[in-house]
Amino acid sequence: VTIDAFELFDWHRPRDDRKFERVFGADILYQRTDQVPILRCLEAVLAPDGIAWLADPNRRSVNEFAELASEHGWQVEMCSEKAQNRVGRVIEGRIFILKRTSR
């Protein structure tokens, strides 16, 4: 995947004048109170056929995120991942892949 451009924004006040085919987020789901605003932000910025990937380091506060996203109209796939950082520490986590459900 080549990233041609990126944009930083506040998920509490997303812009809706530009739609993205792909949205990547890492380590942003940690506060339960931000999870619904993040889903609403994705609704505002993701193109109709777009896909969002959200990575999380297996925080307990995120355990119900897939169900919450489904309740808000998202098709969710989750996969577990492991990576090794530069000093050799293994980091485990999961990636949520979100697509809009057909309505």
N, C-alpha and C positions, 0 to 999 in steps of 0.2 A: 504494500500500500504506500503510495506516495502522498504526502501531505503538501498541497500547494499553498494553502493559506490556513490561518487559524484566527480565532477571535475570542477574546476574554469577555465574559459578561456576567452579570449578577442574575442568578436564577430566580430571584424574587422580582426582578424587573426585566424580563427578557425582551429583546427587540423582536418584532414580528415582521419586519420589512425584508428580511433575508432568510431564505430556507437553505438548509444544509442537507446534503445526501448522507453524510456521515458525521456523527458526533461521538467524540471520545471523552470520557471522564474518568479520573482516577482518584480514589480516596476522597470522594465527595459525599458519600452516603452515610457518614458516621453519626450524624444527628437525626434522630427519627423525625424531629419537627421540620427538617429540610427535605425529607423524602417526597412528600406530595408537591411542594413547590418545584422540586427538580423535575418531577413527572410533568407538571404543567409547563415548565420551561421547555422540555423536550417537545411537547405538543405544539408550542409556539414556533420553535426554530427548526424542527425536523421536517424535511420534505415529505410529501405523502408516502413515497416508497422508500424513505430513508431508513437507516439503521443506526442505533446508538449502542455503543459498548461502554459499560461502566464497570470499572475494576474496584475490588474491595479486598482488604487483607483479612477476610473472615471475621469481621467484627460481629459480636452477638447482636448489636442493635440493628443489624442489616438482615438477620435471619428471615424475617417475614417480608422482605422487600419484593421478592418475586410475586407473592400473593397480592400485595398492595398494588403493584404495577398491573397485574391481571385485572384487579377490580377497577382500575382506572382506564381500562381499554387497551392494554398492551399485550402483545404476544411475547412471552419471555422464555428464553433459553438460558440456562446457567451451566457453566463449565468450571471445573476446578483447575487451577494452574499452580505451578511451582517455578520459581526462578532463583538464580543464584546471583547475589550482588558481587561487587568488585572485591570484597574481602572474603568471599566464600560462604557467607551466610545464606542459607536457603530460606526463601520467603514464600509462604503459601498463601493463596488467595483464591478468589473466584471472579469470573467475569460474567456479567449479566448482558445478554444481547437482547435488545428491545426493538420490536417492530410494531407498527400499528396493526390492530386487528381489523378485519373487514367489517364495516358497519352497514 
